[in-house]
């Protein structure tokens, strides 16, 4: 059996992607997400074309859906419809383990790999610039509320002018 691809973030978390989790037809993309205690995820965002399915294996997951908190514990599940604003994090004292599935998978694997590379390799303004550039170049995978779009575009434009290239 092939080993999982492990992609680490800068907060002590990681995702593990098994070969069967990314079929060639991109119908779905599955992985296990290990979230360090007291860690937040991305700012509130949405996936324009993908349903995100969460299944907590262990620990505790805090999901904010359209600003409303939803707490999930072991063996609880939640499906987030395309276009629904959300964010996820671990507000617990122990690592959370969550099985995540995106349907359809599209190229979310490539996007997450690039996002985690930015998280683990840069800090401060450099991280913000690279992150902004990636997110503005991936509108099929991630979107943000109107009030974040302009600052994101401005930061991405500045990053391009400074010669930054998106990870991935």
C-alpha positions, 0 to 999 in steps of 0.5 A: 500500500502506498503511503499518504502524502503529508502536507504540514502547516505552520501551526502544528497541523497537517493533512494526509492524502491517501492515493485513493482520496484523489481519483483521476476523474476529480469526482472528489478529493478526500483527506484527513485533516489533523488540526492542532489545539487552539488553531483557526483556519482560513478567514471566512471563505466559500467554495463556489463550485464544491460541497465540503463534507466534514466528519470528525474522527476525534477531538472537537471542531468549531465551524462557523457557517455564515457567522453562526458557530457549530460545534462538532465532536467525534462521529459528527458530520456536516456538509457545507453547500457550495457558496456557503461562507464558513471557517473551521478551527479547533477550539479544543485542548487536543488535536482534532482529526477530521475526514474532509471531502470536496465534491467535485474535487476539481484541483483543490489538492493543488490549491491546498498544497500551495496554500500549506507551502505558503503557510509553512515557508513565509511569515508576515507581509510575505505570507500575506502577499503570497496568500493573496496572489494564490487566492486571487488566481484560484477563484474556482476553489475559493472566494471571500466576502465582498469586503475582503475582495478589494484588499485581497486584489490590492495585496496580490497586485503589490505582490506581482509588482514586487516579483512574487510568484504563487506557490504550487 
